Amino acid sequence: MASINVTVLRQHILHRLIFSTPMDPVESTYGMEHSTASSDEDLYICDQDSVASSVDSTAEEMFLNGLDPVLDRHLFDLYTPEEDCDSEANLQQRKRCRLSSTSSTGGDGRESENDGVSTERWHSSDETDVELLQPDFTPVQVPGLKLLLHKCSSPLQFFQLLFPKVMMQSIVVHTNVYGTKCKDVGERWRYISLKDLKSYIGLVIYTGLLKCSELTEYWRDSQYFSPSFPAQVMSYETFVTIANTLHFSNAKEDKQNHSKKGTVAYERLGKILPPYQLIREACKTYFHPFQNIIIDERIVAPQPRTGLNAMENKSTDRGYKLFALTDCTCGYTWDFFIYEGKLRASQNKGLSYESVMALVDENMLGSGYKLFVDKFYTSPTLFRDLLVKNIYACGPVLPTRKGFPKILVNRLSKNAPRGTIRWIRDDNLLFVEWKDSQEVQMCSTFHKAYEGDTVQRKVRGDAHQTLVEIPIPAVVLDYNRNVGTVEPSDFITGHYRVLHKPKKWYQCVFYHLLDIAVENAFILHELVAERKKQKALTRKTFLETLVLELTEMDAENRFESAPVSLAFPVAPFSPSLSTPVSAPPTPPESSLPEGSHRPKHIVPDSSVGRRKCKLCQLKTPVMCVTCDVALCFQPKRDCFNQWHENKVFNS
């Protein structure tokens, strides 16, 4: 009986969420006779997690399956909360509904009524389509790079265009303020500097270049089986401390925003808003898209539960949905926004419609653009409204989507041979069905049905497979050429997020913003090199150079700057970030004659009695007899000579 009441309560919440009924946190006495405390707790959780409260909601399930909760809602059966989902009568009623809906369609599940957008028949590939005028491409700005980028030469300079120093300074301030109040950092907070933050970001990128099975493996104490670079930059304890306390917003503003929770004035992205807005604007400042653009969604994972809408995905267990507008020519992410949940959407035309309209701003872009989208976004309503803005679009479309032609005359049959094409036009909208290994449905506003293109496919013969040429619609060929060039930009910090698993949702979003900044910086470098007719760095070389520049371990800075201290100095906090963490004091030069320093094993057995190296803090069996200081003395880590050559003596 208790389980039935929980189910009824869940359906009651589902009903209210889907039909946009305002939630009153103290209204419900539903199921009061069983457990008042339990009901109040459930309602409190629902109000607290206002966006992500219904994990089992039909709308979210449709979203995860690539369906729009508004445009494709008719595909799902919605029941009132009074219905008992476990009752026998309702099960029989649902079965009858499914049988009746099936009987009203054809054998292949298609509706038999001719109530679609057109009463004409479907045409074959040998029938001529109308000639379309090519879009007049008039962008607001000249597509490509801005001229001032010619002054940039190093990877760090390109990176700081999109991830500026001012933002890093702000992160240092907010992290230090948050760290003093955090209970997980030990007895006393050790303040970080701008150099520390840059080194941390460099190591995060480094984990994507050199992958280990665990985060601790990067600081493993092994002479032969551990990377030595991270330990030269900072200790593991310091790295983890920064990772756990990263903060990006003002503490007082966070407190004020939290008091507005549950109201329209509440900002769900408040804790990540400053870098989110700055990087988003920077991406649009230094580049303007070419004619072909694409909108896609990305999953940012992993993350804990929060007020933002967390989605499940087969490739990434859980994550936040991020919508991005990307240039098809080079893969540059020009604009993006984070999905904040159902309550922020108007629910009038669907999330797919609203996300495209939010990113495609003709005042910022211009007119004549060709937009490529996937089946989640494609709808006749969207494409017609984009044409009003003089934006052309194409993409795969679900045959069940509202506005798709319902007529069956000469429609593509299930047993049609490979390469068969059927098309139908409704004013400016072209609908195409093509038989490949499966049926493909496309919709476009700037393509002809068939222009004589062919593609090679393997066909099984009597003895072996042979390559044959089959017809392919122009819209399918053009779509594959443009969409296939765009690569995801989450591979840079993806491995680190899997190892570290950020505890805060805004930290998880921050790493994806870092991905976008690094990837866009590399694309800008490639475009600048192409314009200067120079050879661009490879992606790997670019990232490696960026890591060395961020950590100041490159050839120019390695001996000029002291290594990051393994323990942060305790000093009074000051908003001024120009003063870095003070380096260890340098004692006067040694009065011993040159060459009097010699290495010696601490104990006869090198496997025991090791001490921490004075320079790199890794354990070593060797020490300097004269200085009585443990120093590494091996081919790849010669701290002994480096220590004495630079005369860095510590008492």
N, C-alpha and C positions, 0 to 999 in steps of 0.2 A: 504494500500500500504506500509506503514511504517513497519508493522509487517512482511510482506513478505521479505523486504530487510534485516531485522534483522535475519530472518531464513536463508536466503541465505548466509549472512555473517557467521553465526554460522556453517553452513555446509561447508563453505570454510575453516574455521579453523579446523574443524573435519577432512576434507580430508587431510590437510597438516599434522596433528598430527599422523594419523593412518599410512600414507605412509612415515613417517619419512623425510619429506621435510624440509630443514632448514627454520627457520622463520626469515625474515628480518623485524625489527620493524618499518621501514620507507618505505617499498616497496609499500604497497597497496594503490591504489586509488579506490578500489572497493566500489561502492555506494557513490562516492564523491559528486554526484549531489544532494544527500539528506542531508547529514550532515557530513562535514569534521571533525568537532570537535568530534562528536560521534564516528566516525570510528577510529580516532587517539586514543581516550580514550580506545576503546575496544582492539586495538592492543597493547597499553601500558600495559593494565591489563593482556593480554595474555602473553606478554613477561615477565612481573613481576612475575606472578605465573606460570612459565614455565612448571611446572609439573602438577599442579592441575587446569589448566585453563579451561578445557573442562569438565564441570560437566555432560553434556549430551552425552559425547562421547560413541560410541559403544564399544570401547575397555574397558572402565571403567565399563560399564554395564555388559559386559561379565565377568570381574574380580569379580564383586560383586555376580554374579550368579554361581561362582565356575567354570568358563570356562577360558581357556587360550586364550588370544587374537590372538595368532599365530596358535596354534594347532587346535582350534575350530572356526577359522574365517569363514570357509565356511558355518557355520550355520546361519550367519547374512547377510542380504542384505546391501551392501554398494553402495551408489549412488554418482555420481559426483556432485560437488558444483553447476554446472550449472542447475541441475534439480530443479524445484520448487516443494517443498514438498506439497504445497497446491493445485497444479493444478489437474484438473480432469483427464488429460491424463496420468499423472504419477501414480495416484491411480489405474487406469485401468491396466496400464502396470505391476505394482507390483502384482495385483491380478492374472494376467495371468501367471506371473513368479511363483507364489506360486502354482497355479493349475498345471502347467507343472512339477514342481519339485515333487509334490505329486503323479502325475500319473506315474512318473518314478520309484516309490518305491512300495513296497508291501502294502497291506491293513493295516499293522501295522506300516507303516512308515519306514520300512527297505529297503535298496537298493536291487534291484533284480539282479544286475550284480554280477558276480563272479570274481570281480577284486581285491579281498582282498589279504591277505597274504598267503592264502592256497587255493587249489582247492579240498581238501578233505572234507568229510562230518563231521558233529558234532557227537561225540560219546556219548553213554549213560553210566551210572554209573556201569553197569555190564561188561563193556569192560575194560580190564586191561591196565593201563598206564605204561610207561617205569619206571624203577627204577633209581632214581637220587642219585648221590653221595652227601653226606652231606658236607656243606661248611667247609673248613679247617680254623678254627678261629685262626688267629695270630695277636693279637693286638700289637701296638707299645709299650704300657706300660701294666703293670698288671692291669686288670680292678678293679675298686673300689677305696678305699681311699688311700691317701698317708700316709706313716708311721708317718710323723711329726704331724699329727692331733691328736695323742694320748695325746699330752700335753694340748689340749684344754679340758675344762670342763664346763665352764659357757656358756650360750647362747650368751652373749656379745662377748666372745672370738671367737666363730664360726662366728658370724656376721661380726666381724672386719677382718676376713680372706677375705671375699668377698667385704666388704665395709670398706676399711682400713682407719686408722686415718689420713694418709697423704692426702687422697682424701677429707676428712672432713675439714682439715685445708685449702686446696685449695679452697673449696667452701666458707669457711668463708671469705677468702681474697677477692675473686671475688664478693661476695655478699656485703661486706662493700664498695668496690669501686663503685659498681653499685648503692648502696643505697645512696651514697653521691650525685649522679647525678640524682636520681629519684625524680620526682616532686610530687609523690603521698604519700610521707611519712611524710608530715608536714613541719614545719619550719626547723628543724635540724635533721640530721640522728643520731641515737643512735647506736653505733657500737655493733656488736654481737661478742660473743666469741665462742670457740669450745664447751663449756658446753651448751650454748644456742642452738646451732645447734643440738647437741645430744638430748637435751630435746624436741626440736621441732619434730625430727624424732620419738622419743618415743611417743609423743602425736598423731602423724599421725597413728602409729600402734595401739595406744589405741582406736582411733575412729573405727577401724575395729573390736575390741573386744566388745566394748560397744556402740551400735548404737543408735543415737538420730535422730529425724526427721530434725533438723536444727543444724548448726554448733554452733550457739549461745547457744543452750541448754546445751552444756557442761560447760558453765560458767553461767548458770542461777542462779539468786539470790533467792534461795528457800531453806528453812530449811529441807524440806522433799522430794522434787521432783527434785533434781539436783545432779549430781555426783560432789563430792568435789575434786577429784584428779587433774583435769586440772588446777584449780585455785591455787593449792598448787605448781604447777610447774612454770607457768607463766600466765600473764594476757591475756585476749582475744585480746586486742589491740597489744600486743607484738607478739602473735602467728600469727595474720593476717598480721602484718608488715613483718615478716620473710617469710610468704607464698607468699606474693606479690612481694618480691624483691629477691628471690632465683636466684642466677646466678652461672654459672659453667665454664665460659670461660674468657679469658683475653680480656679486652675492646679494647685494641689496635689491637689485632689480629682479633677481630670481625669487626673492622672498615676496616682493610685491606682486609678481606675476602669479605665484602659487596661491596667493589669497584670492585671485580672480578665477580659480579653477571652477569649472562648471558654468561659466558665463561666456558670453560672446567675446568679451575682451581678453580672454585667456589665450596666450600665445603658446601653442604646443611645442614650437621649435625654439623656445626662448633660450635654452641652454646651449644651443649650437648656432643661434641666429647670427652673431657677428661674423665668424668665418664663413658661414653659409652665404650670407649676402655679399661679402667682399669677394670671395672666389667666383661667385656667379657673375658679378659685374665685371671682374677682371677678364673672365673668359670671353665676354662680348666686346671688350675694349680693344684687344690687339689682333682680332681676326674677324672677317666677315665671310659668311658662307657663300660657296658657289651655288649654281642653280639647283643641283640635286641634293636634297636633304632627306633625313630619315628621323622618325620618332620611334623610340623603343623604350621598354621598361627594363630596369635592372633591379636585382635583389641585393640589398646590403645585409650581410650576415657575417658572423653570428651576433646575437643580442639578447638581452633579457626582456621581460615584459614591461611595457610602458604605455603611455597615453597615445603614442603613435600606432598606426595600424600595422601589426606584424603579420606577414604573409608566409605561408608554407610553400615550398617549392621543391621539386624532385632533385634538382641539382644542388641547391643550397637549402639545408634543412628548414631554417626559418630566416626571415629577413624583412627589411623595410623596402617598400616599393618606391623606386625613384624613376621619374620620367625624364628623358633627355632628348634634346634635338641635336643631331650630329650631322656634320658635313660628309656626304658620301665620297667626295673626291679624296680626302686625306684622313678622315676619321676624327676630326677635331670636334670636341664637345662644346657647342656654342652656348647652349642654355640648358637648364635642368631645374626641376623642383621635386620636393619630397612629398609623397602622398600622405596627407595628414589625417585622413579618415573620412567616414561617411558624413559626419556632421558638417564638414567644410564644403561638401559638394551640394549643389542645388537639387540634384536628383531629378531635374526636369528632363534632360536629354541624355543622361548617363555619364559616367566617369570617363569613358573613352572619348566621347565628344568634347567634354570640358577640358581634358588634359591637352588635347591637340590645339584647341582654341587658345589655351593659356600660353602655349609655347610658340605658336605661329602668329606673330604680331606683324602685320603688314606695315605698320608704321616704323618698326625697327628693322625689318628685313627688306621689304620692297614687294614688288609684284612679279609674276611670271615664274615663281619657284615651282619645282616639281617635287612633291612630297611622297615618300614611300613609307607605308605603314603595314603592320601585320593585321591578322584577322580580328584581333581584339578591338582595333580602332575603326576598321572599314565599315562604313554604313552609307547608304544613299543620302541620308539627311546631312551627314558631315560633309560629304564630297560636294553636294550642291551649295552648302553654305560657304565652303572654301572657294568655290568658283566666284561667289559674290566678291570675295577679297582678291580675285584674280590669282589664286593659288591653285595649282593643278595637283591631283593626287591619284594614286593607284595602290592596289594591294589585294591580297587574298580576302575573300569574303565568305562568311558562313551562309550556306543556302537557306538556313532558318532565320537569318537576320531580317528584320522588318524592312520592307522595300525591295527584297530580292524577287525577281519574276517567278510567279507560281504556275505559269502555263506549262503544259506538258507536250504540246505539239512539236514534234521533231527535236525533242530534248535529248541530251546525251544519255544513252542507255548504259546499263551496268556492264553488258557484254560487248561494248563497242571496242574495236581494235585500237591498239596503241597509236597515238597521234591524231585521233579524231578530234575535231574542233566544232563547237557550237557557240554561236554568239547571238546576242539580241541587244538592240540599242533603245534606250528611253531618253529622248532628247540628247542631253550632253553626257549621259551615263552609258558606258559600254559594259555589259556583262558577258563574260567569256567562260565557257566550260571546256576543259581540255583533258583528254585521257592520257595519262602517263602510266606509271605503275599503279597510281591511284587517280581518282577524279580530282581535278583542280578547278576551283571557281575563283575568278578574278573580277575586279571592278576597276574602271579607270575613267578619267575625264580627258585624257590627252593622247590615247592610242587608237590606232585602227585595229580592226579585228584580226586580220592576218595580212602580213606583208611578204610572204614567201620564204620566211626563215625556217631553217631545219636544224635539228640537233641529233647527235649520234646516240643511239641506245643499243644495248646488248639484247639480242633476241635469241631465245633458245631454239635451235634447230633439231634435226634428227640425231646428229652425232655430237655437235658442239655449238657453242654460242657464237653468233656473228654480229658484227656491227652494221646497223642499218640507219639510214637517214629518215627521220619522221618529222612531220610538220610541227612547229611550235608557235604559239601566238606571240606577237610582239610584246604584249604586256608582261608575259611570263619571262621572256628573255631579258627585257629591260629591268625587271624587278630583281632577277637573280644577279645581274651584273652589278647593280648598285648596292643592294643589301649585303651581298657577300663580302664587300670591301671593308665593312665596319667591324672592328674587333672590340670585345669588351675591355674596359679600362680598369678592371678590378684585380688584375693579376699581380700588380706590384706589391701591394700589402696584403693580398689575400692569404698567402701562406702564413704571414705573421699573425693575422687575426685568427686563423685556425689554431695556432700554437698558444696565443695569449688569451683569447676569448675575453674581450673587453667586458668589464662589469657594468659599465654605464652605456645606455643607448646612444647618448650623444658622442661618446668616444668612438663607438662603432661607425657612426655617420661621418665623424671627422676623418677616419682613415680612408673612407671612400672619396671624400673631398680631396684628400692628399693624392689618391690615385688619379683623379681627374686633372689635378694641377701638374703632376709629373708627366702624365701622358701628353697633355696639351703642350707642355714645355718642349718635349721631344719633337712633336710635330712642328712647332714653330722653328726649332733648330733645323729640321730638315728643309723647310720652306726657305729659310734664310740662306742656307748653303746652296740650294738650287738656284736662287736668284743671283747669288754671287758667283755661280758656276764653280763651286767648290765641292769637294767630296764630303758628304755628311758622315757623322759618326754613326756606327751601328747602335741599335737600341741598347745592347749590353754594354758597349763602351761608354755610351752616354750616361747610363745609370751608374756604372762604376766610377766615372769621373765625378758625377754629382755627389756620390757618397764620400769620396775623398775630400771634395771641397766643403761639404757640410761639416765633416768631422775635423777639418783642417789637418788632414793627414796626407795631403798631396805633397809633391816634392818641394814646392815653394814655401809651404808653411810648416812642414813637419818639424824643422829644427828652430824655427823662429818663435813658435808659440809653445808654451808649456802644455803637456797633456792634461786632459780633464781630470780634476782631482777625484780620487776614488771615494772620498767622503766630502759632502758639501760643507763649506765653511759656515759656521753659525755666526750670522751677522744681523744687525737690525734691518728690518725690511724698509726699503726705500722705493718709491715709485719710479725713480730714475733707473733705467735699464741700461744706460750706456756704460756703467761701471761693471766689468766682468768679475767673476770670482777671482780673487787674488791668487796668484801663483805662489808656490812654496818659496820662502826666502832663499836667496843664494848666498851662502857663506863666502868669506874671502878665499882667494885662491890658495891652494895647498902649497905649503913651503917645501914639500918633499921633492926631491929631484925627479926629473922626467924619467919614466920607465921603471920606477920603483914599485908600481902597483902590479901585483900578479894574482891570478886566480888560483883557487884551491878548493877541493871538495870539502864540504862541511864535515862529513863523516865518510869513512871508507866505503860504506855501502850506499850507493846513490839512490836506492829505492826507499830509504828511510832518512829521517832527520832533515827533510827539506824545509826551506824557509821562503817567505814571500820575497820576490824580487823588489828591490827598492824603486825600480823604474816602471815596470809593467805590472807588478803585483801578482804575477803568476809564480807558482812555486818552482824553486830551482835548487839543485844540490850543490851549487857553486857559490863561492863568496870571494870578496877581495880581502886578502890577508892584511893589507895596510889599513884600509878603511873600515874593516870589520862590517862590511855591508854585503848582503846577499844580492847577487846579480846573475841574470841568465848569461850563459856563455855557450852558444851553439850557432851553427851557420845561419839559421833562419831567424834567430832572435838573439842578436849580439848586444845585449844591454850593457855588458861589461865595458866595451870600448865606447859605446855611445854615451854612457854615464861619465866616463872620464874625459872624453873629448869635449863635451859641453860643460864640464866642470860643475855639474849639478850635485853638490854635496849636501846631505841632510844629516843632522845630528841624530 
